[in-house]
Amino acid sequence: MNTQLDDRFDNALLYARRHHAAQRRKGTEIPYFAHLMAVSSLVLEMDGDEDEAIAALLHDVVEDGGGEPAIAEIREQFGADVLAMVLANSDTIVEPKPPWQARKEAYIAGISTKSAGALRVSLADKLHNARAILLDYRTIGEEVWLRFKAREGGPVRWYYRSLCEAFEARADTLGKAALPVLGELRRTVDELDRLAEAAKPSGRVD
């Protein structure tokens, strides 16, 4: 696919930057916007179209404080298809948010019904997150889990293993160009598991 990006993509970049301007990646001083650009880049590398690339930039807007006003703005400015992918990749728009475990179980279950575009956005998001966790684990070890609501490694690692399995079950829908990204997610999660298991005191079981 020869994806062409136009003014809609430029507008989405600006919209996302403004919305997330004050946010940083968990436990770091990295601007959150860096994550959104990385996710959009991965989507384009999977032959995603412009709507998918835009949805990647906006995938956290509704969930991270935008709510109903953001839903209306995204629909008006970027269209119903983009909005559908954003909502498909939002854990919840309910405040206060449901418990962590319930949200993650619902997200995993939802992978089975996502459109191809929403799947690619989701896969790109989870790969970039998993890479960041692995890098930080190599740097600071078990302290990395304190950044998550789960507060420990077992549940977070369960979540990413479950995501791998859910994405692998939809490999045909993801498309051929997404398979290297899917393989990279599996390798990243397996390496995180390997390192975390090796770091356990003898006899400890999560």
Buried (B, 14 or more C-beta within 10 A) or exposed (E): EEBEBEEBBEBBBEBBBEBBEEBBBBBEEEBBBBBBBBBBBBBBBBBBBBBBBBBBBBBBBBBBEBBEEBBEBBBEBBBEBBBBBBBBBBBBBEEEEEEBEEBBBEBBEBBEEBBBBBBBBBBBBBBBBBBBBBEBBEEEEEEBBEBBEBEEBEBBBBBBBBBBEBBBEBBEBBBEBBBEBBEBBBEBBEBBBEEBEEEEEEEEEE
